[in-house]
Amino acid sequence: MPQKSRSERRDPWWGWDGEAVLATRRRRRARSALAFVVSLFALGGAAGIWAVYLGVAAGIGVRFAFGVH
């Protein structure tokens, strides 16, 4: 199968969009990336709390004192 050149992979009508449309796409892409990063932090935090709660963290030497029993 022949490879497409770099210019053929882009949308041929890309340059016809107005500046506002392009700015909206950039903002949407930035928000999407930010939401993804925030979700990764949330998952990491939840996994960390569960590791502490289940005692897995203490098994590898990580100890936290939350003051809640």
Residue, then its C-alpha position, 0 to 999 in steps of 0.5 A: m500500500p503506498q504511503k501518503s505524503r505529509s501534505e495528503r494527511r492534512d484536511p485539504w479545507w483546513g486553511w479555509d476555516g476562520e481564525a475563530v474556528l482555529a482558536t476554538r479548536r486550540r482551546r478545546r484541545a488544551r482543555s481536553a489535555l488538561a482534563f486528561v492530566v487532572s484525571l490522571f492525578a485523581l486516579g493516582g491519588a485514589a490509588g495512593i489512598w487505597a494503598v494506604y488504607l489497605g496496608v500495601a503502602a506500609g508494606i513498601g515503607v510508605r507511612f502516612a498519619f492522617g489523624v483519622h481512625 
